[in-house]
Amino acid sequence: MARWMTQTSPPLAEGVPWMLIARAGLVGASLAVVMGLVAAAGSALTPFVIGLVLAYLLLPPVNALSRRLPRWLAIILVYLAALAVFVSFILLVVPPLVAQVQRLVTAISQPQQWSAIVAELVRWYEQAVPPALQAPITNFLSNLLPALQSNLADVLQALGRFALNQVLGLFSVLSFVFGLFVVPIWLFYVLLDARRGRVVVNRLLHYRIRTDFWNAWHLVDRSLSAYIRGQLTLGIIIGVSSGLGMAALDLIPGIEVDYILLLAIWAGIAELVPMIGAILGAIPATLVALAVGGPISAATVLVLFTVIQFLENNVLVPRVIGESVGIHPAVLLVVIVIASQVIGFLGVLIAAPIAAIARDLYLYAYRRLSGKTPSEALHSLSRTKM
């Protein structure tokens, strides 16, 4: 590998600028064709995007095992471990999850259930709120509650249909079946030849730009891999902790929480959305606790998610993700809004690492153009927040 980094190539032709222009045009045209094909493929590439995420997750254990075992055997062992985890999830989690989803859909579709919830809220309101404040609040609620009661089920069902359509659009049947058989084989070769790929790429690059190329690759990999692994780790931790917390609350007399597995999985998935994931996870849990156990249960569940959010921001995020993104929350929120409008829901998920990558590449290019060597430009990049 070092041989390819240090091998010299014949000098560029002096005084023939058209060759440089033609070469730059060839590279630009090739990139445009590749990006056009990717855009045209659309959701058909979804399995391969998932495969790249899996590659980031599986590459560290494969590299660790390959130090003592042949690399192909290390990949097979990691595959078997991942398959065991997947089968265990299907057997242990999916059946009760489906049952809870069916019960929740049935409960939402029953109008008398909402009438009971409203009656419970009114009873608690009359006992907890001072009489002097009840008159203006009652006038407001008397106009609001009937509309909410009649429309809430329709709104929830519409949201469910919207989410289902998004999932079906992302994972079409054809692409899913294709990915189920092809992506594992494709991923095997990606993991097997990950190190050889550097040699192949070096053969395609002019020796003068190899160092800059691999420095840029390092910046992209540092932000992307740390963010993907970190967010998935946080999702698992938040899902497990919220599930255990709600199960513990359900054991306390006077507090009732239902659909715990469903709400815990949703909290873990919502954690993948930066900035607002904790809120997205807490709202359904609080509403379900309100419907099942009343205001006290809802307030207790809300406190639980608030504590989990506090521990996440102050303990988990610095340790799990650290400064892999390093973007100020105010800037990140704007980036998420822009990405959601340009790309859609996928943009919400990838806005943070893409913004961090764009920042790092800009700073690296700026410092290279300022006269710094590739090594100086790379090592001078600090994780200062935007």
C-alpha positions in Angstrom: 0.0 0.0 0.0 2.8 2.4 0.9 4.3 1.6 -2.5 1.3 3.1 -4.2 1.3 6.1 -2.0 4.9 6.9 -2.8 5.3 5.8 -6.4 5.8 8.7 -8.7 4.2 9.1 -12.1 5.4 10.9 -15.2 5.1 14.7 -14.7 2.1 16.4 -16.3 2.7 17.8 -19.7 4.0 21.4 -19.4 2.4 24.0 -21.6 -0.6 21.8 -22.6 -3.5 23.2 -20.5 -6.1 21.7 -22.7 -5.1 18.2 -21.4 -5.8 19.4 -17.9 -9.1 20.9 -19.0 -10.0 17.7 -20.8 -9.1 15.5 -17.8 -11.2 17.7 -15.5 -14.1 17.6 -17.9 -13.8 13.8 -18.1 -14.0 13.5 -14.3 -16.8 16.0 -14.1 -18.8 14.3 -16.8 -18.3 10.9 -15.1 -19.5 12.2 -11.8 -22.5 13.8 -13.4 -23.4 10.5 -15.1 -23.0 8.5 -11.9 -25.1 11.0 -9.9 -27.8 11.0 -12.6 -27.9 7.2 -12.6 -28.2 7.2 -8.8 -31.0 9.7 -8.9 -32.8 7.8 -11.6 -32.5 4.5 -9.7 -34.3 6.1 -6.7 -35.7 3.6 -4.2 -34.2 0.6 -6.1 -30.9 1.5 -4.3 -32.5 1.4 -0.9 -31.2 -2.2 -0.2 -27.7 -1.1 -1.0 -28.0 2.0 1.2 -29.0 -0.4 4.0 -26.0 -2.6 3.0 -23.6 0.4 3.4 -25.0 1.0 6.9 -24.5 -2.6 7.7 -21.0 -2.4 6.3 -20.2 0.4 8.8 -21.6 -1.7 11.6 -20.0 -5.0 10.7 -16.6 -3.7 9.6 -15.1 -3.2 13.1 -15.8 -6.8 14.3 -14.7 -8.2 11.0 -11.4 -6.3 11.2 -10.9 -7.4 14.8 -11.5 -11.1 14.0 -9.5 -11.0 10.8 -6.3 -10.4 12.9 -6.5 -14.0 14.1 -8.7 -15.7 11.4 -8.8 -15.7 7.7 -10.9 -12.7 6.6 -13.6 -14.8 4.8 -14.0 -16.9 8.0 -14.3 -13.7 10.1 -17.0 -12.4 7.8 -19.0 -15.7 8.0 -18.8 -15.7 11.8 -20.0 -12.1 12.0 -22.8 -13.0 9.5 -23.9 -15.9 11.8 -23.9 -13.7 14.9 -26.0 -11.0 13.1 -28.4 -13.7 11.8 -28.8 -15.1 15.3 -29.7 -11.6 16.6 -32.1 -11.1 13.8 -33.9 -14.5 14.3 -34.1 -13.9 18.0 -35.7 -10.5 17.4 -38.2 -12.1 15.0 -39.1 -14.9 17.4 -39.2 -13.0 20.7 -40.2 -9.5 19.8 -42.4 -9.6 16.6 -45.3 -11.7 17.9 -46.1 -9.6 21.0 -45.4 -6.4 19.0 -48.0 -7.3 16.4 -50.5 -8.2 19.2 -49.9 -4.8 20.8 -50.3 -2.9 17.5 -53.6 -4.7 16.9 -54.9 -3.9 20.3 -53.9 -0.3 19.9 -55.6 0.1 16.5 -58.8 -1.5 18.0 -58.7 0.9 21.0 -58.2 4.0 18.8 -61.1 3.1 16.6 -63.6 2.9 19.5 -65.3 6.3 20.1 -66.4 5.2 23.6 -62.8 4.9 24.6 -62.2 8.6 23.9 -65.4 9.5 25.8 -64.1 7.8 28.8 -60.7 9.6 28.5 -62.4 13.0 28.2 -64.7 12.2 31.2 -61.6 11.3 33.3 -59.8 14.5 32.3 -62.9 16.6 33.2 -63.1 14.9 36.6 -59.4 15.5 37.3 -59.7 19.1 36.1 -62.7 19.9 38.4 -60.7 18.5 41.4 -57.3 20.0 40.6 -58.1 23.5 39.1 -59.3 26.3 41.4 -62.9 27.3 40.7 -61.9 30.9 39.9 -59.9 29.7 36.9 -62.3 27.1 35.7 -64.8 29.5 34.0 -62.5 30.8 31.2 -60.8 27.4 30.7 -64.2 25.6 30.6 -65.4 28.0 27.9 -62.3 27.3 25.8 -62.4 23.5 26.3 -66.2 23.3 25.6 -65.5 24.4 22.1 -62.3 22.5 21.6 -62.9 19.1 23.1 -65.8 18.0 20.9 -63.8 18.7 17.8 -60.8 16.8 19.2 -63.0 13.9 20.2 -64.6 13.6 16.8 -61.5 14.1 14.8 -58.6 12.5 16.8 -59.3 9.0 15.6 -59.4 10.1 12.0 -56.2 12.1 12.5 -54.4 9.1 14.0 -55.6 6.8 11.3 -54.5 9.3 8.6 -51.0 9.5 10.2 -50.8 5.7 10.3 -51.7 5.5 6.6 -49.2 8.2 5.8 -46.4 6.4 7.7 -47.4 3.1 6.0 -47.3 4.7 2.5 -43.9 6.2 3.3 -42.5 2.8 4.3 -44.0 1.0 1.3 -42.6 3.7 -1.0 -39.2 3.3 0.5 -39.2 -0.5 0.6 -41.0 -1.7 -2.6 -41.6 -5.4 -2.8 -39.3 -5.8 -5.8 -36.4 -4.0 -4.2 -36.9 -5.8 -0.9 -36.8 -9.3 -2.5 -33.9 -8.3 -4.7 -32.0 -6.9 -1.7 -32.8 -10.0 0.4 -30.8 -12.2 -1.9 -28.3 -9.9 -3.5 -27.2 -7.5 -0.8 -25.7 -10.1 1.6 -23.5 -11.4 -1.2 -22.6 -7.8 -2.2 -21.9 -6.9 1.4 -19.6 -10.0 1.7 -17.4 -8.8 -1.1 -17.4 -5.2 0.2 -16.2 -6.5 3.6 -13.7 -8.9 2.0 -12.0 -6.4 -0.3 -12.3 -3.3 1.9 -8.5 -3.1 2.3 -7.7 -4.0 -1.3 -10.0 -1.2 -2.5 -7.4 1.4 -1.4 -4.8 -0.1 -3.6 -7.2 -0.2 -6.6 -8.2 3.5 -6.0 -4.6 4.5 -5.8 -4.0 3.1 -9.2 -6.8 5.3 -10.6 -5.6 8.5 -8.9 -2.7 10.8 -9.9 0.0 10.6 -7.3 -0.3 14.4 -6.6 -3.9 14.1 -5.4 -3.8 10.8 -3.6 -3.0 12.3 -0.2 -5.8 14.9 -0.5 -8.2 12.2 -1.6 -7.6 10.0 1.3 -7.6 12.9 3.8 -11.1 13.9 2.4 -12.1 10.2 2.6 -11.0 10.1 6.3 -13.1 13.2 7.1 -16.2 11.7 5.5 -15.6 8.3 7.1 -15.0 9.9 10.5 -18.2 11.8 10.6 -20.4 9.3 8.9 -19.3 6.1 10.7 -19.3 7.7 14.1 -22.7 9.2 13.6 -24.3 6.0 12.2 -22.9 3.7 15.0 -23.6 6.4 17.6 -27.2 7.0 16.6 -28.0 3.2 16.4 -26.3 2.7 19.8 -28.3 5.5 21.3 -31.5 4.2 19.7 -31.0 0.8 21.4 -30.1 2.3 24.7 -33.1 4.7 24.7 -35.5 1.9 23.6 -34.3 -0.5 26.3 -34.2 2.1 29.1 -37.6 3.5 28.2 -39.1 0.0 28.1 -37.7 -1.0 31.4 -38.7 2.4 32.9 -42.3 2.1 31.8 -42.4 -1.6 32.9 -41.2 -0.5 36.4 -43.8 2.3 36.5 -46.5 -0.1 35.6 -45.7 -2.1 38.8 -46.5 1.0 41.0 -50.0 1.0 42.4 -52.1 3.7 40.9 -50.0 4.0 37.7 -51.0 2.0 34.6 -49.0 1.9 31.4 -49.8 -0.4 28.4 -48.3 -1.1 25.0 -44.9 -1.0 26.6 -43.0 -3.0 24.0 -44.5 -0.9 21.1 -43.8 2.4 22.8 -40.2 1.3 23.7 -39.5 0.3 20.1 -40.9 3.5 18.8 -38.8 5.5 21.3 -35.7 3.8 20.0 -36.6 4.4 16.4 -37.5 8.1 17.0 -34.1 8.5 18.6 -32.6 8.2 15.1 -34.2 11.6 14.2 -31.7 14.2 15.5 -32.8 17.0 17.9 -36.5 16.1 18.1 -36.3 12.3 18.4 -36.8 12.4 22.2 -39.9 14.5 21.8 -41.3 12.2 19.1 -40.7 9.2 21.4 -42.3 10.8 24.5 -45.5 12.1 23.0 -47.1 8.7 22.1 -46.0 7.2 25.4 -47.6 10.1 27.3 -50.8 10.0 25.3 -51.2 6.2 25.8 -50.5 6.5 29.5 -53.2 9.2 29.7 -55.7 7.0 27.9 -54.9 3.9 29.9 -54.1 5.2 33.4 -55.2 8.9 33.5 -53.4 12.1 34.2 -51.2 10.8 37.0 -49.8 8.0 34.8 -49.3 10.4 31.9 -47.4 12.8 34.1 -45.2 10.0 35.5 -44.4 8.7 32.0 -43.5 12.3 31.0 -41.2 12.6 33.9 -39.5 9.3 33.0 -38.8 10.5 29.4 -37.6 13.8 30.7 -35.1 12.1 33.0 -34.0 9.8 30.1 -33.5 12.8 27.9 -31.5 14.6 30.5 -29.2 11.6 31.0 -28.9 11.2 27.2 -27.8 14.7 26.6 -25.4 14.9 29.5 -24.0 11.3 29.7 -24.8 9.2 26.7 -24.3 11.7 23.8 -20.8 12.9 24.9 -19.6 9.3 25.4 -21.3 7.5 22.5 -21.2 10.2 19.7 -18.9 12.8 21.3 -18.0 15.5 18.8 -18.4 13.4 15.7 -20.9 16.0 14.4 -20.1 19.0 16.5 -22.8 21.3 15.0 -24.6 23.8 17.2 -28.3 22.8 17.8 -29.5 26.1 16.4 -27.7 25.5 13.1 -28.6 21.9 13.0 -32.4 22.6 13.3 -32.1 24.9 10.3 -30.2 22.2 8.4 -32.8 19.6 9.2 -35.6 21.8 8.0 -33.8 22.5 4.7 -32.9 18.8 4.2 -36.5 17.8 4.9 -37.7 20.1 2.2 -35.1 19.1 -0.4 -34.8 15.3 0.2 -37.8 14.4 2.4 -37.8 12.3 5.5 -34.5 10.7 4.6 -33.0 14.2 4.7 -34.1 14.5 8.3 -32.1 11.4 9.2 -28.9 12.3 7.3 -28.9 16.1 7.8 -26.5 16.1 10.7 -23.7 13.9 9.2 -24.0 15.6 5.8 -23.7 19.0 7.4 -20.6 17.9 9.4 -19.0 16.4 6.3 -19.6 19.5 4.2 -18.1 21.7 7.0 -15.0 19.5 7.3 -14.4 19.3 3.6 -14.8 23.1 3.2 -12.3 23.8 6.0 -9.8 21.3 4.7 -10.0 22.8 1.1 -9.8 26.3 2.5 -6.6 25.5 4.5 -5.1 23.7 1.5 -5.7 26.7 -0.6 -4.1 28.8 2.1 -0.8 27.0 1.6 -0.9 24.3 4.3 0.3 20.8 3.5 -2.2 18.0 3.4 -1.0 16.8 6.8 -1.2 20.3 8.3 -4.7 20.9 6.9 -6.0 17.6 8.2 -4.6 17.8 11.7 -5.5 21.5 12.1 -9.2 20.6 11.7 -10.7 21.1 15.2 -14.1 20.0 16.2 -15.4 23.6 16.8 -19.1 23.8 16.7 -20.8 25.7 13.9 
